Every structure is written in C-alpha cells, then in structure tokens.
Amino acid sequence: MKPYIICHMLSSVDGKIDGAALEAVMADGEYEATGSKLKGDAWICGRTTMQQHFAQRKPFVSASKKPAGPRPVFVARRAKSYAISVDTLGKLRWSGGDLDGDHLICVVSEQAPEDYLDMLRRKGISYVVAGKSSVDLRKAVDQLGKYFGIRTLLLEGGGHINGAFLQAGLVDELSLLVVPGIDGRHEIPGVFDGLSQSKKKAVPLRLKSLERRKRDTLWIRYEVVGSKRAQSRVR
C-alpha cells in the first residue's frame, strides 16, 4: 500500500524555503519538534537537498557508464526508520548506510549506472529502481510501502521534488511552519515549484489544524482535497 505522504516544510510568509535565511526569525529545533509529532517512519528528499546536507562533496563517477536497467528492489536491511534519497541518475556518494540513525534507501531510475548500484550494495545501502529515464514516483512509493513497510512518509524536499510529488497526486497532507519573516528574493525556491505550465488552477486544501508556536510561528496542517488516504484517516 502507498504510504500516507505528508509534505512537512518551513517557509517565510512569502513561501520561500531558504532555511539559513530564516534562522534569525525562528525558534531553534521548531521544525524537528513539529515533525516528530507527525510520527513518520521515513523521510524523503531530492538530490539537491541531500547533496547540500548529507552526501559526500564529490559526486559518484561511473567507470563503465552502463545503465543498470530494470532491477529488483534491494533491501540491505529492515529498520524502524528510513532516510530516502531521490537521485535519478545515481550521482550521490555516501559514506555508509545510515543518516543520523535512519537506514538509507536510494531511489534511482534505470539510467543510474550499474556500478553505482554495486557501490550501494557494498556499503549496505538499500535501493529502489523505478522508471526508465526519470524516477517513477508513484511506483517508487508503492515499493517503499511493500518492501520496507513504510506507512507514513515525510516529504521534506526542495520545491521541485515537492512539486513533482504534488503533480503526481501523491501528497496527502501539507504540514507547513510559517515563520514571521519575509524573504522577498526572486531566485529562492518556494514550497512547491516546477508544476506543469498547463496547470491553471490551485490544488485545493482543507484545514486540519492551526497552532501558534514559539516566536509567532504558525503551524498549519492541511489535507489535500481529493486524497483518499487523507479521507480515510479522518474516518
């Protein structure tokens, strides 16, 4: 079964998500504190976020450059919690199979090099291969539920990976921390970016809860209207 997916993000009042710029107007640990209340058993980010905060500095360079093609899911081990990286072409290098105690799963496409998957297996890192030229997010999250038992997945990516999940109809809930600050820079990504230009209407949401947190931060939770998983949770 597809995991219940909550996009958990922090933003300025104008929707910008540069965490470093917002540190001066937010309480320490607020993002992590609210995230723990969501009771996720896994969190997922895109390649850019993982490269900035978790992966090794130099990218992986394939010796063979041979695409892996279709591959079965590789389960290095089962765990209580998981960190998941979406890395279409297999570029990120990792020091080991855990991130802060969460077992690492890499989601790649069939274009990822064969020797990249070899590297992941040697380091005890699980992986999911889904999609021919780009990651098939719907297939990937189904496999994450089936093979790893993930039931609640926290989407904590940049704007483009969040937008891709939303475009695919995979986001069930939005958990948004709005801090009392304005960014205002054009080039800074928003909570959701990169949706199709053909999409002319906003995705409708329904308010679940609103809470005032420390330092005038608002924690807003919305369910995505039309999400069957969100509706089943309400019942």
C-alpha positions as CSV (number, residue, x, y, z in Angstrom):
1,M,0.0,0.0,0.0
2,K,1.2,3.5,-0.8
3,P,2.4,5.3,2.3
4,Y,0.5,8.3,3.7
5,I,2.6,11.2,2.5
6,I,2.9,14.4,4.5
7,C,4.9,17.3,3.0
8,H,6.5,18.9,6.1
9,M,8.1,22.2,5.3
10,L,9.2,25.5,6.8
11,S,8.8,28.8,4.9
12,S,8.7,32.6,5.2
13,V,5.3,34.3,4.9
14,D,6.0,34.7,1.2
15,G,6.6,31.0,0.7
16,K,10.4,30.9,0.4
17,I,12.3,28.0,1.9
18,D,15.9,29.1,2.4
19,G,16.3,27.8,6.0
20,A,19.6,29.6,6.6
21,A,17.9,33.0,5.9
22,L,15.1,32.1,8.3
23,E,17.2,31.1,11.3
24,A,17.0,34.6,12.8
25,V,13.2,34.6,13.0
26,M,12.5,31.0,14.1
27,A,12.9,29.1,17.3
28,D,15.7,26.5,17.5
29,G,14.5,23.0,16.9
30,E,11.0,24.0,15.9
31,Y,11.0,22.2,12.6
32,E,12.2,19.0,14.2
33,A,9.8,19.3,17.1
34,T,6.7,19.6,15.0
35,G,8.0,16.9,12.5
36,S,8.3,14.4,15.4
37,K,4.6,14.9,16.1
38,L,3.7,13.6,12.6
39,K,5.0,10.2,13.6
40,G,6.6,9.4,10.2
41,D,8.6,6.2,9.9
42,A,10.6,7.7,6.9
43,W,11.6,11.0,5.4
44,I,12.5,11.7,1.7
45,C,14.4,14.5,-0.1
46,G,15.6,15.1,-3.6
47,R,19.2,15.1,-4.8
48,T,19.9,18.8,-4.3
49,T,18.9,18.8,-0.7
50,M,20.7,15.5,0.0
51,Q,23.9,16.9,-1.7
52,Q,23.8,20.1,0.4
53,H,23.3,18.5,3.8
54,F,24.1,14.7,3.8
55,A,26.0,13.2,0.9
56,Q,29.8,13.4,0.3
57,R,31.0,16.5,-1.5
58,K,32.3,14.8,-4.7
59,P,29.8,13.1,-6.9
60,F,29.9,9.4,-8.0
61,V,31.7,8.9,-11.3
62,S,30.9,5.7,-13.2
63,A,33.7,3.7,-14.6
64,S,31.5,1.7,-17.0
65,K,28.8,4.3,-17.7
66,K,26.5,1.3,-18.3
67,P,22.9,2.0,-17.3
68,A,21.6,-0.5,-14.8
69,G,18.2,-1.0,-16.5
70,P,15.3,-2.7,-14.6
71,R,16.4,-4.1,-11.3
72,P,14.6,-5.7,-8.3
73,V,14.4,-3.8,-5.0
74,F,17.5,-4.3,-2.9
75,V,16.7,-4.5,0.8
76,A,20.0,-4.2,2.7
77,R,18.1,-4.4,6.0
78,R,14.8,-3.5,7.6
79,A,14.7,-0.7,10.1
80,K,12.4,1.3,12.4
81,S,13.1,4.5,10.4
82,Y,14.4,5.4,7.0
83,A,16.0,8.3,5.1
84,I,15.2,8.2,1.4
85,S,17.1,9.9,-1.4
86,V,15.6,10.5,-4.9
87,D,18.6,10.6,-7.2
88,T,17.6,9.9,-10.8
89,L,21.0,9.3,-12.3
90,G,22.9,7.9,-9.3
91,K,25.2,10.9,-8.6
92,L,25.3,11.0,-4.8
93,R,28.2,9.4,-2.9
94,W,27.6,8.1,0.6
95,S,29.9,7.2,3.5
96,G,27.6,4.5,4.8
97,G,24.1,3.0,5.1
98,D,22.7,5.3,7.8
99,L,21.9,9.0,8.2
100,D,21.6,10.0,11.8
101,G,20.4,6.6,12.8
102,D,17.9,6.2,9.8
103,H,18.6,3.5,7.3
104,L,19.4,4.9,3.9
105,I,17.3,4.0,0.8
106,C,18.3,5.4,-2.6
107,V,15.6,5.8,-5.3
108,V,17.0,5.9,-8.8
109,S,15.9,5.4,-12.4
110,E,17.0,2.7,-14.8
111,Q,19.6,5.2,-16.2
112,A,21.7,5.0,-13.0
113,P,25.0,3.3,-13.7
114,E,25.3,-0.4,-12.9
115,D,28.4,0.2,-10.9
116,Y,26.5,2.8,-8.8
117,L,24.2,0.1,-7.6
118,D,27.2,-2.1,-6.9
119,M,28.6,0.6,-4.7
120,L,25.3,0.9,-2.8
121,R,25.2,-2.8,-2.1
122,R,28.8,-2.8,-0.8
123,K,28.0,-0.1,1.6
124,G,24.8,-1.7,2.9
125,I,22.5,0.9,1.3
126,S,19.1,-0.2,0.1
127,Y,17.8,0.9,-3.3
128,V,14.7,1.1,-5.5
129,V,14.9,1.3,-9.3
130,A,11.7,2.9,-10.7
131,G,11.3,4.5,-14.1
132,K,13.2,4.3,-17.4
133,S,14.5,7.8,-17.9
134,S,13.2,9.6,-14.8
135,V,12.1,8.3,-11.4
136,D,8.5,7.0,-11.4
137,L,7.5,8.4,-8.1
138,R,4.2,6.5,-7.9
139,K,5.9,3.2,-8.5
140,A,8.7,4.1,-6.1
141,V,6.5,4.9,-3.1
142,D,4.4,1.8,-3.7
143,Q,7.6,-0.3,-3.5
144,L,8.7,1.6,-0.4
145,G,5.5,0.6,1.3
146,K,5.6,-3.0,0.0
147,Y,9.3,-3.9,0.7
148,F,10.1,-1.7,3.7
149,G,6.8,-1.4,5.5
150,I,6.7,2.4,5.4
151,R,3.3,3.7,6.3
152,T,3.9,7.4,6.9
153,L,6.4,9.2,4.7
154,L,7.5,12.8,5.4
155,L,8.3,14.7,2.2
156,E,11.0,17.3,3.2
157,G,12.5,18.2,-0.1
158,G,13.1,21.3,-2.1
159,G,10.4,23.0,-4.2
160,H,11.0,20.8,-7.3
161,I,10.8,17.4,-5.6
162,N,7.8,18.6,-3.6
163,G,6.2,19.8,-6.8
164,A,6.8,16.5,-8.6
165,F,5.1,14.6,-5.8
166,L,2.2,17.1,-5.9
167,Q,1.9,16.8,-9.7
168,A,1.8,13.0,-9.4
169,G,-1.1,13.2,-6.9
170,L,1.0,11.7,-4.1
171,V,0.7,14.4,-1.4
172,D,-2.0,13.6,1.1
173,E,-1.3,16.3,3.6
174,L,0.7,19.6,4.0
175,S,2.3,20.4,7.3
176,L,3.7,24.0,7.0
177,L,5.6,26.0,9.5
178,V,5.2,29.7,8.6
179,V,7.8,31.8,10.4
180,P,7.4,35.6,11.0
181,G,9.8,36.7,8.3
182,I,9.8,37.9,4.6
183,D,12.4,36.6,2.2
184,G,11.5,38.5,-1.0
185,R,14.2,37.2,-3.3
186,H,13.0,36.1,-6.7
187,E,15.6,33.3,-7.1
188,I,14.8,31.5,-3.9
189,P,12.6,28.4,-4.4
190,G,9.1,28.1,-2.9
191,V,7.5,25.2,-1.0
192,F,6.2,23.8,-4.3
193,D,7.9,24.6,-7.7
194,G,8.1,23.3,-11.2
195,L,4.5,22.2,-11.8
196,S,3.3,21.9,-15.4
197,Q,2.6,25.2,-17.1
198,S,-0.7,23.7,-18.3
199,K,-1.9,23.6,-14.7
200,K,-4.0,26.7,-14.3
201,K,-5.8,26.1,-11.0
202,A,-4.5,25.9,-7.5
203,V,-4.6,22.5,-5.7
204,P,-7.4,22.7,-3.2
205,L,-6.7,22.1,0.5
206,R,-8.8,21.6,3.6
207,L,-7.7,23.0,7.0
208,K,-7.0,20.3,9.6
209,S,-5.4,22.4,12.4
210,L,-3.7,25.7,13.2
211,E,-1.4,26.2,16.1
212,R,0.6,29.1,17.3
213,R,4.1,28.1,18.2
214,K,7.2,29.8,19.7
215,R,8.3,33.2,18.4
216,D,5.0,33.8,16.5
217,T,5.5,30.8,14.2
218,L,2.3,29.3,12.8
219,W,2.0,25.5,12.3
220,I,-0.7,24.9,9.7
221,R,-1.9,21.5,8.7
222,Y,-4.0,20.9,5.6
223,E,-5.3,17.8,3.9
224,V,-5.2,17.7,0.1
225,V,-8.8,17.7,-1.1
226,G,-9.4,14.5,-3.1
227,S,-6.8,12.4,-1.3
228,K,-8.4,9.1,-0.5
229,R,-5.7,8.4,2.1
230,A,-6.4,11.7,3.9
231,Q,-10.1,11.0,3.9
232,S,-9.6,7.5,5.3
233,R,-7.5,8.9,8.1
234,V,-10.3,11.3,9.1
235,R,-12.8,8.5,9.3
